[in-house]
Amino acid sequence: AGPWCAGCTRLNFGSGVGSFANLTPLSLDYLKMDGTYTRDAHTDNVNREMVSAMVKLARTLDFRIIAEAVEDDAALEAARTMGFDYIQGYAIARPAPLPMAA
């Protein structure tokens, strides 16, 4: 997951094997919600309700939740309102190259 979370487990939810059926048997620390759901949650009522339901379920399972594809201030505020713990996306920063190791 990264140096900030050595030993943590994470599931990218919403694509591939990341589905509701796979959530309960797994021992996860973090649930990363696919941008397909989070991208338009601040403007699309159906996406917002789906995301809210997934956030509620993740809370029931004691997962921390990461929102992908948070692109602007409106999406950032929506992610906060919906209860995400962490976000990824242009609202925070554009991708940048890693500095060279010394």
Protein Blocks (a to p, Z undefined) as FASTA:
>chain_A
ZZklghiacddehiajlcfklmmmpccfbdcddfklmmmmmmmmklmmmmmmmmmmmmmn
opacddehiabfklmmmmmmnopabdcdjkloccddddddZZ
